Amino acid sequence: MTTSPSAAARYERCAVASTHYGVGQDPREVGLDELGASAASRHGLLWVGLKDPEDDLLQQVGEQLSLPGRAIEEILSVHRRPKIVEYDHLTLIVAITVEFSRDRPNLGEIQILIGSGYILTIRRHSSESHRELRSLLTESPDFQGRSSDYVASALLDLLADRYVDTLAHFEALVEEVEHQFLLRGFREADIRRLYSRRRDLLRVQTAIAPLAEICRRMAHVETRNIGADSRAYFAETGDRIQRVTESVAGLREALAFAFEAAMMIGQMQQTDITRKLAAWAAILAVPTAVAGIYGMNFHDMPELSWRFGYPVMLGGTFAFCALLYWKFKRIRWL
């Protein structure tokens, strides 16, 4: 099938990889017009990697690879959760990528289409490349002899490595939050930041958790496109992703505990302030009451006819206030 020059140019821009790997052969770049013939070759593996492709270009790639209509519709869609779709001679795996920007996770997607003699990867909103795996295909004879299902398992394993890096980043952020909590307690801005961290963890957990079950399914359920030799790799990758998911859930619980502790400490501080205010109000009520009584200006007042009236009144007031202060101090209200 012949393609227009403009389509070929757009393909070159979007194609991160369009290479045919053969055992004992140098990698060969494959153009858009050659995809069908290269995929049909029984010798080696064709890897087509696209980054943020346009829909019409994806349509042409699908036609070149003789993909069924349902598969083309699926790869044209943007997904928010992992999934697996089985076709007659194809298996499509959708996984979610996680990258950090200014301490906030950005979610993208990678679609891995496993075919006979070829693998198609489509990345959207993701800047992380698969250069390591392409280097292995170029330099390792053992890797060159592997089929597309093994390369797919290696891609998912690489994605699991990046999930581990994401987990380490989250752990550092959670430790920072806990450190702030121990040093100076939480302020209002810290509470909002903590809530934002919990929400980010939930987004990541929801995005990656189903992939563990997908990998286990590929490891234990016989399918036409996954060989027996590759199933063990999918099982190992699924276990790794499951551990990451559990760790993310643990971090969410840690932040929830920190949030609850912050609320309890805030309530205790408010209670302590209320007690202090009440204690000082009680102490100040004594001179206020005495001043109010003596301010009535009755004729028979001690200070009018008694020399020690004012000293006794002031001394008594001070003594009673001191007694109240001692009582409140004893019960730790002051």
Secondary structure, DSSP 4 states (H G I P E B T S, - for coil): ----HHHHHHHHHHEEEEEEE-TTS--EE--GGGHHHHHH-SSSEEEEEEES--HHHHHHHHHHTT--HHHHHHHHS--SS-EEEE-SS-EEEEEEEEEEETTEEEEEEEEEEEETTEEEEEEES-----HHHHHHHHH-HHHHT--HHHHHHHHHHHHHHHHHHHHHHHHHHHHHHHHHHHHH---HHHHHHHHHHHHHHHHHHHHHHHHHHHHHHHHHS-BTTB-HHHHHHHHHHHHHHHHHHHHHHHHHHHHHHHHHHHHHHHHHHHHHHHHHHHHHHHHHHHHHHHHHHHTT--SS-HHHH-TTHHHHHHHHHHHHHHHHHHHHHHTT--
